[in-house]
């Protein structure tokens, strides 16, 4: 993102935090995890496909970040959502 704006990553980070109150990387990760939760509703998509679709090149990094953000792994999240939709 910084390259596209022709600024340094450090300046982008400080400017973004000053204007939004959150770090750029935290904001980006929350966007990615939010989109991943939407994609995980589709049981046809594999976890690694979801990871790639939201910008993670390494599925293990995705799983780690998803668990840090959500408290559960993507697989556990999918199982819980599938269980809650069956109850409806």
QUIVEN-V979048 format. One record per run of one state. SS is the DSSP state (A for helix, B for strand, O for the rest). FROM is the first residue (numbers start at 1). TO is the last residue. If there is no record, write none. Layout:
ss: <SS;SS>
from: <FROM;FROM>
to: <TO;TO>
This chain:
ss: <O;A;O;A;O;A;O;A;O;A;O;A;O>
from: <1;2;6;9;21;24;40;47;54;59;71;74;87>
to: <1;5;8;20;23;39;46;53;58;70;73;86;88>
